[in-house]
Amino acid sequence: MNIHHIRNATLLLEYGGHSFLIDPFFADQGSMPAFPNTPNQELSNPLVPLPDKASEYLEVDAVFITHLHPDHFDEKAKEILPTDIKIFVQNQEDLKTVKQEGFSNVHSFEKQVHIGDVTINQTNGQHGRGDITKMTGPVSGMVFKHQEEQSLYIAGDTVWCEDVEKALTAHSPDLIIVNSGAAQFLEGGPITMTAEDIYNTHQAAPNSNIIVVHMESLNHCLLSRKTLHSFLEENQLTSQVIIPNDGERLSF
């Protein structure tokens, strides 16, 4: 497989002879306000530019949207994605919303999806812990499988939780992509993975390689690549956990 990490949670995935765009977030640097009730209100999102023009990312077989927060499906994506492009969302409620945006070829991946010989299974997650999930809402991940590829688990916007542990047990993925940055509101705990959450993910799947994304793109993501790298060094995990830069391409 080939994984092109674009920015935040946005990925281009070449897998099993097909190409997929994950969580399109195409806004120009600084064109969105800081998320409300979060630290660093003086910063405008996204904090960094796209590595290439957004039009470079549109030649795909399907788009997968793990949830509809604006850093996973934004106004710029709605503007430039072809209205007939095949889009998969996590549930019927999101399907209805995306159709209302003018897209005609929208499907749910809440049941198993087959694209050619690629199988995609939905997984669950928790976008934070406790009462804050009433605000952040439901989120999903995906497991991609193909007989000639390593299995890939894209966890989505989740903290370490029972749902993630269940996904690891059920699917035994070879490769795991987690959304980190330890995103935070002024109240409540982190809503994406912290360094400790990544450590727990590794402990539950010690034979899997982990790729960490969702870093240094948003005003409320407080965990930097540098700090995470230091944590990984201290815990001797640098050989199994990769922190790609924006625009970096990885092959497995």
Secondary structure by P-SEA (a helix, b strand, c coil): cbbbbccccbbbbbcccbbbbccccccccccccccccccccccccccccccccccccccccbbbbcccccccccaaaaaccccccbbbcccaaaaaaaaaaccccccccccccccccbbbbbbbbbcccccccccccccccbbbbcccccbbbbcccccccaaaaaaaaaccccbbbbbcccccccccccccccaaaaaaaaaacccbbbbbccccccccccccaaaaaaaaaaaccccccccccccccccc
